[in-house]
C-alpha cells in the first residue's frame, strides 16, 4: 500500500530575506517533503491493521533504545543514478538506530535501511507491492519483506514473506511465517495479521486487547483489596 512516487523535492527556502543560495542557484540543503497529501490507508480495515501492528511492535521493543518502529513515513534513498527517491512502508522496523521521533527516514543519514517492512496490499497496489516494491526493498537491503492482504482477495495465501539471501528475496514458507529479524511469528487469524513471541507462545496485544487487559487487572486489584478489607475488619 506504500507509495513509490517521490513528491517534488525542492531546495530549502531561505530562513531569512538576506540568506543566499549556493552559487548554482540551488540551496545546499534539500527540502524533503513529509507528506504527499494522500490518505493514510485505503480502507478502515487497512488502517486498523496498520495501527494494530505498529502498536504491537512498539510495545514489544519498548525497552530497547536501539529499535525504531514506524509506519506511513517517507523513507528517502538514492537510486542507482544518484537520484533521490522515496517509499512509504505501512510498517517498518530498524535495528541499531536510535529510538526517537522522526519526520522522515533518510537512509543515507541514518546509515542503514529498515530491517523489516510490512505492506498491507490491495487490488490497486498488488502489482506494485509484488514487483516494484519487491525490487526496491531488495536493492535497499531490507532483510525481510512481508505482504498481507486484510481482505484475502488479492493474495493467496493472504500472508507471504520474503527473506534476503545473496541480494535477492527468497520466499519464507509455511502457514506461520517466522521473522528472523524480529524473532517473532506472523500468523493470520480471523482476517487479521497477528504477531506471536515463540519464546513465550504469547500473542502481542492490539491496543484494544491491551486496554481490556489493563481494565481486567485493575478490577482484580479492586477485588483483592475488598477481600483483604473483609479479612482485616474487626469481628462484629
C-alpha positions as CSV (number, residue, x, y, z in Angstrom):
1,X,0.0,0.0,0.0
2,X,3.1,2.2,0.1
3,X,3.6,5.0,-2.4
4,X,6.7,5.0,-4.6
5,X,6.0,8.3,-6.3
6,X,8.5,10.8,-5.0
7,X,6.9,14.1,-4.1
8,X,8.7,17.1,-5.7
9,X,11.9,17.8,-3.9
10,X,12.6,21.5,-3.6
11,X,15.7,23.4,-2.5
12,X,15.3,24.6,1.1
13,X,13.9,28.1,1.2
14,X,16.0,30.8,2.9
15,X,15.2,31.3,6.5
16,X,15.6,35.0,6.2
17,X,15.4,37.5,3.3
18,X,19.2,38.1,3.4
19,X,20.2,34.4,3.2
20,X,21.7,33.5,-0.1
21,X,21.7,30.3,-2.1
22,X,24.6,28.3,-3.4
23,X,26.5,29.6,-6.4
24,X,24.5,27.4,-8.8
25,X,21.2,28.9,-7.6
26,X,20.3,25.8,-5.6
27,X,20.3,25.8,-1.8
28,X,22.8,23.4,-0.3
29,X,20.2,21.6,1.9
30,X,17.5,19.8,0.1
31,X,13.9,20.0,1.3
32,X,12.3,16.6,1.6
33,X,8.5,16.6,1.8
34,X,6.9,14.8,4.7
35,X,3.6,14.1,3.1
36,X,2.1,13.5,-0.3
37,X,-1.4,14.5,0.8
38,X,-2.8,11.0,0.2
39,X,-5.0,9.1,2.8
40,X,-3.1,7.1,5.3
41,X,-4.9,3.9,4.3
42,X,-7.2,2.7,1.6
43,X,-9.9,1.2,3.9
44,X,-10.8,1.1,7.6
45,X,-9.5,-2.5,7.8
46,X,-6.1,-1.5,6.3
47,X,-5.9,1.4,8.8
48,X,-6.9,-0.7,11.8
49,X,-4.4,-3.4,10.8
50,X,-1.6,-0.9,10.4
51,X,-2.2,0.8,13.7
52,X,-2.5,-2.6,15.5
53,X,0.7,-3.9,14.1
54,X,2.6,-0.7,14.9
55,X,1.3,-0.8,18.5
56,X,2.2,-4.4,18.9
57,X,5.8,-3.9,17.6
58,X,6.3,-0.6,19.5
59,X,5.3,-2.2,22.8
60,X,7.3,-5.4,22.1
61,X,10.5,-3.3,21.6
62,X,9.7,-0.6,24.1
63,X,12.6,-1.2,26.3
64,X,15.2,-1.4,23.5
65,X,16.6,2.1,22.8
66,X,18.1,0.9,19.5
67,X,15.0,-0.2,17.8
68,X,12.9,2.2,15.7
69,X,9.4,1.2,14.8
70,X,7.3,3.4,12.5
71,X,4.9,3.4,9.5
72,X,3.5,5.6,6.8
73,X,6.6,7.7,6.9
74,X,8.7,8.7,3.9
75,X,11.8,6.6,3.6
76,X,14.3,8.5,1.3
77,X,17.1,6.9,-0.6
78,X,19.3,7.4,-3.6
79,X,18.7,5.2,-6.6
80,X,21.4,3.7,-8.9
81,X,21.7,7.0,-10.7
82,X,22.1,9.0,-7.5
83,X,18.5,10.5,-7.8
84,X,16.5,11.0,-4.6
85,X,13.6,8.6,-4.4
86,X,11.2,7.6,-1.6
87,X,8.9,4.8,-0.4
88,X,6.4,4.9,2.4
89,X,6.1,1.5,4.1
90,X,3.0,0.7,6.1
91,X,5.2,-0.7,8.9
92,X,8.9,-0.7,9.2
93,X,11.4,-1.8,11.9
94,X,15.0,-0.7,12.1
95,X,17.6,-2.2,14.5
96,X,20.7,-0.4,15.5
97,X,19.4,3.2,15.2
98,X,18.2,5.5,18.0
99,X,14.6,5.2,19.1
100,X,13.4,8.8,18.6
101,X,10.7,10.8,16.8
102,X,11.4,11.4,13.1
103,X,9.6,13.3,10.5
104,X,11.2,11.3,7.6
105,X,13.7,8.4,7.5
106,X,16.7,9.3,5.3
107,X,18.8,6.2,4.7
108,X,22.0,8.0,3.8
109,X,21.8,9.9,7.1
110,X,20.7,7.0,9.3
111,X,23.4,4.7,7.8
112,X,21.1,1.8,7.0
113,X,17.8,0.7,5.5
114,X,14.9,-0.8,7.5
115,X,15.4,-4.4,8.6
116,X,11.8,-5.4,8.2
117,X,9.0,-3.9,6.1
118,X,5.3,-5.0,6.2
119,X,3.0,-3.8,3.5
120,X,-0.8,-4.2,3.5
121,X,-1.7,-4.9,-0.1
122,X,-4.9,-4.3,-2.1
123,X,-6.1,-4.8,-5.6
124,X,-4.8,-1.3,-6.6
125,X,-1.3,-1.9,-5.1
126,X,-0.8,-5.6,-5.7
127,X,1.5,-5.3,-8.7
128,X,3.4,-2.5,-7.2
129,X,3.9,-4.4,-3.9
130,X,4.8,-7.7,-5.6
131,X,7.1,-6.3,-8.3
132,X,8.3,-2.7,-7.9
133,X,8.5,-2.7,-4.1
134,X,10.0,-6.2,-4.1
135,X,12.8,-4.9,-6.3
136,X,13.3,-1.6,-4.3
137,X,13.4,-3.2,-0.9
138,X,15.8,-5.9,-2.1
139,X,18.1,-3.3,-3.6
140,X,18.0,-1.2,-0.3
141,X,18.9,-4.3,1.7
142,X,15.7,-4.7,3.7
143,X,16.3,-8.1,5.3
144,X,12.7,-9.3,5.4
145,X,9.6,-8.1,3.4
146,X,6.1,-9.2,4.4
147,X,2.9,-8.7,2.5
148,X,-0.6,-9.1,4.0
149,X,-4.0,-8.8,2.4
150,X,-6.6,-7.9,5.0
151,X,-9.4,-8.9,2.7
152,X,-7.8,-12.1,1.4
153,X,-9.0,-11.2,-2.2
154,X,-5.6,-10.1,-3.6
155,X,-3.1,-12.6,-2.2
156,X,-3.5,-16.3,-1.8
157,X,-2.5,-17.1,0.8
158,X,-3.2,-13.7,2.4
159,X,0.2,-13.6,4.1
160,X,3.5,-14.0,2.3
161,X,7.1,-13.2,3.3
162,X,10.5,-12.9,1.7
163,X,14.0,-13.1,3.2
164,X,17.0,-11.5,1.6
165,X,19.7,-14.0,0.5
166,X,22.6,-13.2,-1.8
167,X,20.9,-9.9,-2.7
168,X,17.6,-11.5,-3.8
169,X,14.4,-12.3,-2.0
170,X,13.5,-16.0,-1.4
171,X,10.1,-16.9,-0.1
172,X,9.5,-17.7,3.6
173,X,7.4,-20.8,3.6
174,X,4.7,-22.2,6.0
175,X,1.3,-21.2,7.4
176,X,3.1,-19.5,10.2
177,X,6.0,-17.2,8.9
178,X,8.9,-16.8,11.2
179,X,10.8,-13.5,11.1
180,X,14.5,-14.0,11.9
181,X,15.0,-10.2,12.2
182,X,12.1,-9.7,14.6
183,X,12.3,-13.1,16.3
184,X,8.5,-13.2,16.0
185,X,6.0,-15.4,14.3
186,X,3.4,-13.9,11.9
187,X,0.0,-15.6,11.6
188,X,-3.4,-14.8,10.0
189,X,-6.3,-15.2,12.5
190,X,-9.8,-14.0,11.6
191,X,-8.6,-11.9,8.7
192,X,-6.0,-10.2,10.9
193,X,-2.3,-10.3,10.9
194,X,-1.2,-11.4,14.4
195,X,2.3,-11.5,15.9
196,X,3.5,-14.1,18.4
197,X,6.6,-14.4,20.6
198,X,7.7,-18.0,20.0
199,X,9.8,-17.9,23.3
200,X,6.6,-17.5,25.4
201,X,3.9,-18.5,23.0
202,X,2.1,-15.3,23.8
203,X,0.4,-13.2,21.2
204,X,1.3,-9.5,21.1
205,X,-1.6,-7.4,22.1
206,X,-3.5,-4.9,20.0
207,X,-4.5,-1.6,21.6
208,X,-8.0,-2.9,22.3
209,X,-6.6,-6.1,23.9
210,X,-4.1,-4.2,25.9
211,X,-6.8,-1.8,27.2
212,X,-9.0,-4.8,28.1
213,X,-6.1,-6.5,29.9
214,X,-5.4,-3.3,31.9
215,X,-9.1,-3.0,33.0
216,X,-9.2,-6.6,34.0
217,X,-6.0,-6.2,36.1
218,X,-7.5,-3.1,37.7
219,X,-10.7,-5.0,38.5
220,X,-8.7,-7.8,40.0
221,X,-6.8,-5.4,42.2
222,X,-10.0,-3.8,43.5
223,X,-11.4,-7.3,44.2
224,X,-8.4,-8.3,46.2
225,X,-8.4,-5.1,48.2
226,X,-12.1,-5.6,49.1
227,X,-11.3,-9.2,50.0
228,X,-8.4,-8.1,52.2
229,X,-10.5,-5.4,53.8
230,X,-13.1,-8.1,54.8
231,X,-10.4,-10.2,56.5
232,X,-9.0,-7.2,58.3
233,X,-12.3,-5.9,59.6
234,X,-12.8,-6.4,63.3
235,X,-15.4,-9.1,64.2
236,X,-18.8,-7.7,64.9
